[in-house]
Amino acid sequence: MRTPKIPKPTIRRLAIYYRCLTKLKDNGVDKTSSKEMADLLGIKASQVRKDLSYFGEFGKRGVGYNVDKLSFKLKEILGLKKNWNVAIVGAGNLGSAIANYAGLEKNGFKIVSAFDVDEKKVGQMIVPGVTIQKIDDIEERIKNNNIEIAILTVPVNAAQEVTDKLINCGIKGILNFTPTSIYAPEDIEVEDVDFVISLKSLTFEIASSKNDL
Ligand SMILES: NC(=O)c1ccc[n+]([C@@H]2O[C@H](COP(=O)([O-])OP(=O)(O)OC[C@H]3O[C@@H](n4cnc5c(N)ncnc54)[C@H](O)[C@@H]3O)[C@@H](O)[C@H]2O)c1
């Protein structure tokens, strides 16, 4: 259940705060402050306080935050108290690379299925224990394996057609890596990831600092 007025950049930063707190915890730190977290992340302490304030009071003025408690709270807010079953749709270069990223399982995201249209790929293992399935079987498999998240890594021209299939399967969220906007009903969450957009943001920063735009 998400409070609608929370801005997307805040939600992204919450995930970054959670990662930062996990690191502090691993280093045996049990108290922190918005200033310490902000310094570690290269942002302003007021930003940390503002982002956290959407969810109530966490720390005490002058005392700071209990790392364990804040981390637990953020875990809850971010929906990470459970593990998520994830499907890769489009088991090509990117889909396979993502499926094999060890950080997914560490963070509670389990790749349980993969789908492709290419008969040569069907039947091969994408990760140990997960065989690539025919895209035609997607509906049955998504429903039977309690898969709530799909990672979309098909060619751009197949993006919407495959999205429509996912909508019919009752998927709850789509992480869209295709370089296009996909359309889904409001009750299905869509997140776009595109490193070329990030590169363009980087080149903007480089160009504007050089040319003083
Ligand atoms: N977001 C990013 O930062 C980023 C980075 C690299 C690539 N991409 C995009 O990711 C997508 C995949 O790139 P790639 O390099 O892995 O391509 P790829 O060709 O290696 O993989 C695409 C896979 O999708 C399969 N496929 C095609 N149509 C399908 C369908 N209807 N249903 C199911 N599977 C289908 C293909 O058989 C293939 O295995 C592309 O859209 C690409 O533009 C995004």
The ligand as an SDF file (V2000), in Angstrom:
LIG
                    3D

 44 48  0  0  0  0  0  0  0  0999 V2000
   17.7030   -0.4980  -20.1790 N   0  0  0  0  0  0  0  0  0  0  0  0
   18.9550   -0.6110  -20.5120 C   0  0  0  0  0  0  0  0  0  0  0  0
   19.8080    0.0140  -19.9360 O   0  0  0  0  0  0  0  0  0  0  0  0
   19.2820   -1.5540  -21.6250 C   0  0  0  0  0  0  0  0  0  0  0  0
   20.5670   -1.9880  -21.8800 C   0  0  0  0  0  0  0  0  0  0  0  0
   20.7770   -2.9030  -22.8920 C   0  0  0  0  0  0  0  0  0  0  0  0
   19.6980   -3.3690  -23.6580 C   0  0  0  0  0  0  0  0  0  0  0  0
   18.4560   -2.8980  -23.3990 N   0  0  0  0  0  0  0  0  0  0  0  0
   17.2570   -3.3900  -24.1040 C   0  0  0  0  0  0  0  0  0  0  0  0
   16.9580   -4.6640  -23.5620 O   0  0  0  0  0  0  0  0  0  0  0  0
   16.3310   -5.4810  -24.5360 C   0  0  0  0  0  0  0  0  0  0  0  0
   17.1240   -6.7680  -24.6990 C   0  0  0  0  0  0  0  0  0  0  0  0
   18.4160   -6.5020  -25.1790 O   0  0  0  0  0  0  0  0  0  0  0  0
   19.4280   -7.7000  -25.4620 P   0  0  0  0  0  0  0  0  0  0  0  0
   20.7050   -7.1010  -25.8510 O   0  0  0  0  0  0  0  0  0  0  0  0
   19.3830   -8.6700  -24.3350 O   0  0  0  0  0  0  0  0  0  0  0  0
   18.7440   -8.3750  -26.7580 O   0  0  0  0  0  0  0  0  0  0  0  0
   18.7710   -9.9030  -27.1660 P   0  0  0  0  0  0  0  0  0  0  0  0
   18.3640   -9.9390  -28.6010 O   0  0  0  0  0  0  0  0  0  0  0  0
   20.0470  -10.5490  -26.7660 O   0  0  0  0  0  0  0  0  0  0  0  0
   17.6040  -10.5510  -26.2740 O   0  0  0  0  0  0  0  0  0  0  0  0
   16.2340  -10.3920  -26.5250 C   0  0  0  0  0  0  0  0  0  0  0  0
   15.5580  -11.7350  -26.2750 C   0  0  0  0  0  0  0  0  0  0  0  0
   14.1580  -11.5580  -26.3620 O   0  0  0  0  0  0  0  0  0  0  0  0
   13.6190  -12.6800  -27.0760 C   0  0  0  0  0  0  0  0  0  0  0  0
   12.3240  -12.3110  -27.6390 N   0  0  0  0  0  0  0  0  0  0  0  0
   12.0310  -11.6730  -28.7990 C   0  0  0  0  0  0  0  0  0  0  0  0
   10.7040  -11.5210  -28.9210 N   0  0  0  0  0  0  0  0  0  0  0  0
   10.1350  -12.0790  -27.8440 C   0  0  0  0  0  0  0  0  0  0  0  0
    8.7980  -12.2690  -27.4240 C   0  0  0  0  0  0  0  0  0  0  0  0
    7.7690  -11.8080  -28.1530 N   0  0  0  0  0  0  0  0  0  0  0  0
    8.5810  -12.9100  -26.2640 N   0  0  0  0  0  0  0  0  0  0  0  0
    9.6150  -13.3740  -25.5040 C   0  0  0  0  0  0  0  0  0  0  0  0
   10.9110  -13.2620  -25.8670 N   0  0  0  0  0  0  0  0  0  0  0  0
   11.1640  -12.6040  -27.0130 C   0  0  0  0  0  0  0  0  0  0  0  0
   14.6790  -12.9960  -28.1220 C   0  0  0  0  0  0  0  0  0  0  0  0
   14.5490  -14.3230  -28.6320 O   0  0  0  0  0  0  0  0  0  0  0  0
   15.9530  -12.7980  -27.3140 C   0  0  0  0  0  0  0  0  0  0  0  0
   16.3480  -13.9790  -26.6490 O   0  0  0  0  0  0  0  0  0  0  0  0
   16.2640   -4.6360  -25.7840 C   0  0  0  0  0  0  0  0  0  0  0  0
   15.0090   -4.0150  -25.8390 O   0  0  0  0  0  0  0  0  0  0  0  0
   17.3720   -3.6020  -25.5810 C   0  0  0  0  0  0  0  0  0  0  0  0
   17.1320   -2.4200  -26.2880 O   0  0  0  0  0  0  0  0  0  0  0  0
   18.2400   -2.0240  -22.4130 C   0  0  0  0  0  0  0  0  0  0  0  0
  1  2  1  0
  2  3  2  0
  2  4  1  0
  4  5  1  0
  4 44  2  0
  5  6  2  0
  6  7  1  0
  7  8  2  0
  8  9  1  0
  8 44  1  0
  9 10  1  0
  9 42  1  0
 10 11  1  0
 11 12  1  0
 11 40  1  0
 12 13  1  0
 13 14  1  0
 14 15  2  0
 14 16  1  0
 14 17  1  0
 17 18  1  0
 18 19  2  0
 18 20  1  0
 18 21  1  0
 21 22  1  0
 22 23  1  0
 23 24  1  0
 23 38  1  0
 24 25  1  0
 25 26  1  0
 25 36  1  0
 26 27  1  0
 26 35  1  0
 27 28  2  0
 28 29  1  0
 29 30  1  0
 29 35  2  0
 30 31  1  0
 30 32  2  0
 32 33  1  0
 33 34  2  0
 34 35  1  0
 36 37  1  0
 36 38  1  0
 38 39  1  0
 40 41  1  0
 40 42  1  0
 42 43  1  0
M  CHG  2   8   1  16  -1
M  END
$$$$
